[in-house]
Amino acid sequence: MVKIDRYRVVARFARLFPDPAVFEDQDRLVERYLVQNGLPKDKASYLYQPEDEVNPVDDLGKPAIASGAASFRFQGKNIMAEFMPNASLTVEYYDFGTGLSPEDHSKLWKRQRIGEMSFQLRDFRHETSGLNLTNVPELYEMMKKQSQATSLSSIELAKMPEDAFRVTVAYLKSQLRKSAEQEGLEVEVYAARELSASEKSSLEKRLTRESTGSTVYVILSKPSDLMKIETH
């Protein structure tokens, strides 16, 4: 059983400018914020956001609209830029093992500054759950010991909400790749639900069992031997 911490943060900006810290590469917004406020970079790989666009809303919950312009500090210079007044951002993310406690996360968000902008922390929520997930280092070692040049295995992520499923697949992929790269190996991770019928059939034949909507395939190999999913 692996413990996973889920966080939900609502940040309200009196003036929300088009700062790249917020609007570019949004699936790493949380990572940028926490690293900016002291999280070691090597711990950031344990943070995962659902790959959903973060859209600002006004106090009525409607899409925020730029309705003014003012001086904005950007890359050491003051520039004129449009801003959205009284705009709030809601961000959700998962912590798979940074070592930060919920209290640590709360303290970091209470610093209330991202990029060049200040905000008010309007809401901070945390919940902990356990995932019946294979121990990643053990899975990697087991696959590495298989005699085949290319090792194939599958994991079932059953009874998991969609956003948790997606970030768990991302977690598996990054952690397995981290181990593999240290030994000159390569890893591919595929969610069965995202494969075509022919791709799933190819992998099912190799494992001699059918996949489900919760199946995740893991392929470990040497760079020159990397198995490609057959589509014919």
DASUL-V452753 format. One record per backbone hydrogen bond with DSSP energy under -0.5 kcal/mol. NH is the residue of the N-H (numbers start at 0). CO is the residue of the C=O. If there is no record, write none. Layout:
# DASUL-V452753
nh: (NH	NH)
co: (CO	CO)
This chain:
# DASUL-V452753
nh: (1	3	4	5	6	7	8	9	10	10	11	12	15	16	17	18	21	22	23	27	28	31	32	33	34	35	36	37	38	42	43	43	45	46	47	51	54	56	57	60	63	66	67	69	71	73	73	76	78	78	80	82	83	84	84	85	86	86	87	88	90	90	92	93	94	95	95	104	105	106	107	108	109	110	111	113	116	118	119	121	121	122	124	126	128	130	132	138	139	140	141	142	143	144	145	145	150	152	154	156	156	157	164	165	166	167	168	169	170	171	172	173	174	175	176	177	178	179	180	181	182	183	184	185	187	189	191	191	193	194	199	200	201	202	203	204	205	206	207	208	214	215	216	217	218	219	220	221	222	224	225	225)
co: (130	128	94	126	92	124	90	122	8	88	119	86	83	14	81	16	18	18	19	24	25	27	28	29	30	31	32	34	33	39	39	40	42	43	93	49	52	87	61	57	55	82	82	80	78	71	76	73	71	76	69	67	15	64	82	13	12	83	56	10	8	88	6	47	4	45	93	100	101	102	103	104	105	107	108	116	113	111	11	9	119	9	7	5	3	1	130	134	135	136	137	138	139	140	141	142	219	217	215	154	213	155	160	161	162	163	164	165	166	167	168	169	170	171	172	173	174	175	176	177	179	180	179	220	218	216	189	214	190	191	195	196	197	198	199	200	201	202	203	203	211	154	189	152	187	150	185	148	183	221	221	222)
